[in-house]
């Protein structure tokens, strides 16, 4: 389902294209940080993590868990757990 008209989509694309590469990179970075913050908040609401490392592990699994083999996931989670 799309709730944005093609005309508005074209106008938005033109506005973004007018921005400098640095501005577009900052916008993407800000959106990524916002998405990560929303993910963290949602995870905490579903199941409060016992500590920051456990929360980081949950975020990793949601974002990247399917991109790695089981052994790689276990190694990364172990590494995250060792961080303070």
Helices and strands as residue ranges (DSSP letters): H 6-17, H 21-46, H 52-64, G 65-67, H 70-82
